[in-house]
Amino acid sequence: MDQKQEMYEFVNRGDEHYMAHISIDSVIFGFHANQLKVLLVKIRHDDRWALPGGFVRKEETMEEAADRVLRERTGLNNIFLRQFHVFSDIHRSNTEKFLELMRSEGIEVKKNNWLTQRFISVGFYALVNYEDAIPSSNWDSEVCEWFDLQNVGELILDHNKIIESALETMRRQLNFQPIGYNLLPEKFTMPELQRLYETILGKTLDRRNFQRKMLGYGILDRLEERRKGGAHKAPYLYKFNLEQYQKALKEGLQGGW
Protein backbone atom coordinates (compact mmCIF):
# COMPACT_ATOMS: atom_id res chain seq x y z
CA MET A 1 0.00 0.00 0.00
CA ASP A 2 1.50 3.37 -1.03
CA GLN A 3 1.55 6.39 1.28
CA LYS A 4 -1.46 8.10 -0.30
CA GLN A 5 -3.59 4.96 -0.06
CA GLU A 6 -2.46 4.46 3.53
CA MET A 7 -3.48 8.02 4.32
CA TYR A 8 -6.88 7.56 2.64
CA GLU A 9 -7.56 4.37 4.60
CA PHE A 10 -6.60 6.01 7.89
CA VAL A 11 -8.68 9.13 7.27
CA ASN A 12 -11.84 7.43 6.01
CA ARG A 13 -11.74 4.09 7.81
CA GLY A 14 -9.70 4.84 10.92
CA ASP A 15 -12.81 4.91 13.11
CA GLU A 16 -13.04 1.15 12.61
CA HIS A 17 -9.81 0.75 14.58
CA TYR A 18 -9.44 3.84 16.76
CA MET A 19 -11.43 5.42 19.60
CA ALA A 20 -13.41 8.50 18.59
CA HIS A 21 -12.85 11.93 20.17
CA ILE A 22 -9.69 10.91 22.06
CA SER A 23 -6.11 11.64 21.00
CA ILE A 24 -2.68 11.55 22.61
CA ASP A 25 -0.01 14.23 22.50
CA SER A 26 3.45 13.21 23.66
CA VAL A 27 6.01 15.66 25.01
CA ILE A 28 9.26 13.75 24.51
CA PHE A 29 12.16 15.36 26.38
CA GLY A 30 15.85 14.71 25.80
CA PHE A 31 18.99 16.34 27.25
CA HIS A 32 22.07 17.15 25.17
CA ALA A 33 24.93 19.64 25.41
CA ASN A 34 23.42 21.13 28.58
CA GLN A 35 20.17 21.85 26.76
CA LEU A 36 16.74 20.39 27.38
CA LYS A 37 15.34 19.18 24.06
CA VAL A 38 11.84 18.39 22.88
CA LEU A 39 10.94 16.22 19.90
CA LEU A 40 8.74 17.89 17.26
CA VAL A 41 7.30 16.89 13.89
CA LYS A 42 6.90 19.09 10.81
CA ILE A 43 3.32 18.86 9.54
CA ARG A 44 2.95 18.18 5.83
CA HIS A 45 2.08 21.30 3.79
CA ASP A 46 2.30 23.49 6.89
CA ASP A 47 5.05 25.85 8.04
CA ARG A 48 4.45 25.02 11.69
CA TRP A 49 5.63 22.18 13.89
CA ALA A 50 3.74 19.98 16.31
CA LEU A 51 4.14 17.46 19.10
CA PRO A 52 4.17 13.83 17.98
CA GLY A 53 0.76 12.43 18.72
CA GLY A 54 -1.60 9.68 17.83
CA PHE A 55 -4.85 7.91 18.56
CA VAL A 56 -5.95 5.08 20.82
CA ARG A 57 -6.71 1.76 19.22
CA LYS A 58 -9.88 0.09 20.41
CA GLU A 59 -7.94 -2.82 21.90
CA GLU A 60 -5.39 -0.59 23.70
CA THR A 61 -5.25 1.14 27.04
CA MET A 62 -4.31 4.82 27.02
CA GLU A 63 -0.87 3.94 28.38
CA GLU A 64 -0.28 1.28 25.73
CA ALA A 65 -1.19 3.77 23.01
CA ALA A 66 1.20 6.39 24.42
CA ASP A 67 3.97 3.79 24.61
CA ARG A 68 3.32 2.82 20.98
CA VAL A 69 3.45 6.45 19.82
CA LEU A 70 6.74 6.92 21.70
CA ARG A 71 8.23 3.76 20.20
CA GLU A 72 7.15 4.71 16.68
CA ARG A 73 8.71 8.17 17.01
CA THR A 74 11.98 7.24 18.76
CA GLY A 75 12.49 3.48 18.38
CA LEU A 76 12.81 3.21 22.17
CA ASN A 77 11.12 0.82 24.59
CA ASN A 78 10.68 0.73 28.37
CA ILE A 79 10.93 4.53 28.75
CA PHE A 80 9.70 6.61 31.68
CA LEU A 81 6.29 7.80 30.48
CA ARG A 82 3.73 9.69 32.53
CA GLN A 83 0.23 10.99 31.91
CA PHE A 84 0.04 14.56 33.18
CA HIS A 85 -3.07 16.40 31.94
CA VAL A 86 -6.20 16.31 29.78
CA PHE A 87 -6.61 19.13 27.27
CA SER A 88 -10.26 19.71 26.44
CA ASP A 89 -10.72 23.28 25.24
CA ILE A 90 -13.70 23.23 22.89
CA HIS A 91 -11.81 25.29 20.31
CA ARG A 92 -8.57 23.27 20.33
CA SER A 93 -9.37 21.31 17.15
CA ASN A 94 -8.82 22.86 13.71
CA THR A 95 -11.08 21.11 11.20
CA GLU A 96 -10.40 23.57 8.37
CA LYS A 97 -6.64 23.02 8.60
CA PHE A 98 -7.16 19.27 8.47
CA LEU A 99 -9.42 19.53 5.42
CA GLU A 100 -6.91 21.84 3.73
CA LEU A 101 -4.18 19.24 4.29
CA MET A 102 -6.36 16.50 2.79
CA ARG A 103 -7.21 18.64 -0.24
CA SER A 104 -3.52 19.32 -0.84
CA GLU A 105 -2.95 15.53 -0.82
CA GLY A 106 -5.88 14.95 -3.18
CA ILE A 107 -7.77 12.88 -0.63
CA GLU A 108 -11.53 13.02 -0.43
CA VAL A 109 -12.86 13.27 3.12
CA LYS A 110 -16.26 11.70 3.66
CA LYS A 111 -19.02 13.66 5.36
CA ASN A 112 -19.03 13.53 9.18
CA ASN A 113 -15.55 12.08 9.10
CA TRP A 114 -14.29 10.98 12.52
CA LEU A 115 -11.23 13.25 12.28
CA THR A 116 -13.34 16.38 11.77
CA GLN A 117 -15.11 15.92 15.10
CA ARG A 118 -14.05 17.39 18.41
CA PHE A 119 -11.08 15.71 20.11
CA ILE A 120 -9.82 15.97 23.64
CA SER A 121 -6.16 15.10 24.10
CA VAL A 122 -4.44 13.24 26.92
CA GLY A 123 -0.94 14.57 27.48
CA PHE A 124 1.97 12.26 28.26
CA TYR A 125 5.55 13.22 28.79
CA ALA A 126 8.55 10.97 28.31
CA LEU A 127 12.21 11.25 29.26
CA VAL A 128 14.53 9.62 26.73
CA ASN A 129 18.23 9.32 26.09
CA TYR A 130 18.94 11.79 23.29
CA GLU A 131 21.79 9.69 21.93
CA ASP A 132 19.72 6.51 21.66
CA ALA A 133 16.55 7.98 20.13
CA ILE A 134 16.07 7.73 16.38
CA PRO A 135 13.45 10.37 15.42
CA SER A 136 10.99 9.07 12.84
CA SER A 137 8.20 10.76 10.85
CA ASN A 138 5.05 9.12 9.46
CA TRP A 139 2.42 9.75 6.79
CA ASP A 140 1.16 13.07 8.22
CA SER A 141 4.57 14.61 8.88
CA GLU A 142 7.58 15.49 6.74
CA VAL A 143 10.30 15.23 9.36
CA CYS A 144 10.83 14.60 13.08
CA GLU A 145 13.59 16.56 14.86
CA TRP A 146 14.90 17.68 18.24
CA PHE A 147 14.51 21.35 19.21
CA ASP A 148 16.03 23.29 22.08
CA LEU A 149 13.16 23.93 24.45
CA GLN A 150 13.68 27.70 24.17
CA ASN A 151 13.45 27.61 20.37
CA VAL A 152 10.28 25.70 19.61
CA GLY A 153 8.46 28.74 18.21
CA GLU A 154 4.72 28.78 17.60
CA LEU A 155 3.31 25.28 17.31
CA ILE A 156 -0.07 24.12 16.03
CA LEU A 157 -3.24 24.13 18.13
CA ASP A 158 -2.48 24.22 21.88
CA HIS A 159 0.83 22.37 21.68
CA ASN A 160 2.84 25.22 23.24
CA LYS A 161 0.49 25.06 26.21
CA ILE A 162 0.92 21.29 26.40
CA ILE A 163 4.72 21.63 26.55
CA GLU A 164 4.48 24.28 29.28
CA SER A 165 2.19 22.03 31.30
CA ALA A 166 4.54 19.05 30.87
CA LEU A 167 7.54 21.10 31.98
CA GLU A 168 5.69 22.38 35.05
CA THR A 169 4.68 18.83 35.93
CA MET A 170 8.27 17.65 35.60
CA ARG A 171 9.46 20.47 37.84
CA ARG A 172 6.96 19.45 40.51
CA GLN A 173 8.11 15.86 40.16
CA LEU A 174 11.65 16.86 41.12
CA ASN A 175 10.36 17.67 44.59
CA PHE A 176 9.46 14.08 45.38
CA GLN A 177 10.91 11.78 42.71
CA PRO A 178 14.33 11.31 41.08
CA ILE A 179 14.93 12.24 37.49
CA GLY A 180 17.77 11.73 35.06
CA TYR A 181 18.02 8.01 34.36
CA ASN A 182 16.64 8.29 30.83
CA LEU A 183 18.17 11.72 30.16
CA LEU A 184 21.84 11.20 30.96
CA PRO A 185 24.46 8.73 29.70
CA GLU A 186 25.05 5.64 31.83
CA LYS A 187 28.04 7.37 33.47
CA PHE A 188 27.98 11.06 34.35
CA THR A 189 29.55 13.58 36.70
CA MET A 190 27.86 15.37 39.56
CA PRO A 191 28.14 18.74 37.72
CA GLU A 192 26.42 17.17 34.70
CA LEU A 193 23.58 15.91 36.89
CA GLN A 194 23.29 19.31 38.56
CA ARG A 195 23.17 21.03 35.18
CA LEU A 196 20.24 18.80 34.21
CA TYR A 197 18.33 19.77 37.34
CA GLU A 198 19.12 23.45 36.87
CA THR A 199 17.99 23.34 33.24
CA ILE A 200 14.65 21.75 34.15
CA LEU A 201 14.07 24.02 37.15
CA GLY A 202 15.27 27.17 35.38
CA LYS A 203 17.42 28.27 38.32
CA THR A 204 20.90 27.89 39.80
CA LEU A 205 21.43 25.42 42.64
CA ASP A 206 24.14 25.52 45.31
CA ARG A 207 26.79 22.97 44.37
CA ARG A 208 27.47 21.60 47.87
CA ASN A 209 23.81 21.39 48.86
CA PHE A 210 22.97 19.66 45.59
CA GLN A 211 25.69 17.03 46.01
CA ARG A 212 24.81 16.40 49.65
CA LYS A 213 21.12 15.95 48.85
CA MET A 214 21.69 13.70 45.84
CA LEU A 215 24.10 11.45 47.73
CA GLY A 216 21.71 11.36 50.66
CA TYR A 217 18.99 9.89 48.48
CA GLY A 218 21.08 6.75 48.01
CA ILE A 219 20.25 6.46 44.31
CA LEU A 220 23.80 7.09 43.01
CA ASP A 221 26.85 4.85 42.91
CA ARG A 222 30.19 6.63 42.72
CA LEU A 223 32.64 4.93 40.40
CA GLU A 224 36.42 4.83 40.66
CA GLU A 225 36.62 6.43 37.21
CA ARG A 226 37.02 10.15 36.65
CA ARG A 227 36.01 12.36 33.74
CA LYS A 228 39.22 13.15 31.90
CA GLY A 229 40.12 15.97 29.58
CA GLY A 230 38.91 19.01 31.53
CA ALA A 231 40.93 22.01 32.60
CA HIS A 232 40.22 21.41 36.29
CA LYS A 233 40.58 18.42 38.56
CA ALA A 234 38.82 15.50 36.92
CA PRO A 235 35.49 14.83 38.71
CA TYR A 236 34.36 11.37 39.68
CA LEU A 237 31.85 9.57 37.50
CA TYR A 238 28.56 8.30 38.88
CA LYS A 239 25.78 6.03 37.69
CA PHE A 240 22.29 5.45 38.98
CA ASN A 241 21.65 2.52 41.29
CA LEU A 242 18.64 1.19 39.40
CA GLU A 243 17.20 -0.77 42.30
CA GLN A 244 17.26 2.27 44.58
CA TYR A 245 16.16 4.56 41.75
CA GLN A 246 13.07 2.45 41.03
CA LYS A 247 12.32 2.28 44.74
CA ALA A 248 12.53 6.07 44.96
CA LEU A 249 10.14 6.42 42.01
CA LYS A 250 7.58 4.33 43.87
CA GLU A 251 8.10 5.56 47.41
CA GLY A 252 9.18 9.14 46.77
CA LEU A 253 11.96 11.35 48.10
CA GLN A 254 12.05 13.84 50.95
CA GLY A 255 12.70 17.53 50.40
CA GLY A 256 12.23 19.87 47.47
CA TRP A 257 14.31 22.17 45.31
Secondary structure, 3 states (H helix, E strand, C coil): CCHHHHHHHHHHHHHHCEEEEEEEEEEEEEEECCEEEEEEEEECCCCCEECCEEEEECCCCHHHHHHHHHHHHHCCCCCEEEEEEEECCCCCCCHHHHHHHHHHCCCCCCCCCHHHCCCEEEEEEEECCCCCCCCCCCCCEEEEEEEEHHHCCCECCCHHHHHHHHHHHHHHHCCCCCCCCCCCCCCEEHHHHHHHHHHHHCCCCCHHHHHHHHHHHCCEEEEEEECCCCCCCCCEEEEECHHHHHHHHHHCCCCCC
